[in-house]
Amino acid sequence: MILSFFDQFTIPQTLGIPLILIAIAIPPLLILNSSNRLVSNRMSTLQAWMFKTFTKQLMLPINLPGHKWASLLLTLTLLLLSLNLLGLLPYTFTPTTQLSMNMALAVPMWLMTVMIGMRNQPTISLGHLLPEGTPTLLIPILIIIETISLFIRPLALGVRLTANLTAGHLLIQLISTAAFVLMPSMTLTASTALLVLLLLTGLEIAVAMIQAYVF
């Protein structure tokens, strides 16, 4: 059997059922917990503090009426963060490496922001299509360019998340395979590759967290 480095991005199935559904359902089970007590344990206290700090940072550049979307944005960020980090474990599948899933998350969020902006502040929303002080001859061209950039924004979000995670997983698999193959014959080179692999794993953990926040 020929090894393919892209087999790790194939959606696994059991009895014809895609396991991506189970992978998406696991993160909420790790976060949500029900208890009659106000503070159940130290872990719940730490989670509440992290949620509060992240929500405060996320809502800092947004005006007060926009704070009602804090729960939705926090939920989406926690879902992406959990999927990205769990996908770094051995023998696991990362759903966020699938462009279809990322687009399914990006398009509704983008459409929601555009529709709400057009409903609440139509003049300002349309004004973004034409920068102030634009020469008359450049007005049609800039309107076309800004419109294209507006519609390409969800694609950029989905492709950015997919490409960063896919590239990281491929690098980890390539370096780990090289270290495993070179270990019997070239121990020093394999040890160097193993050290690079450890550093790359730490970098991928940071990338997984940053990409969830950027999205």
Disulfide bonds with the S-S distance in Angstrom:
none
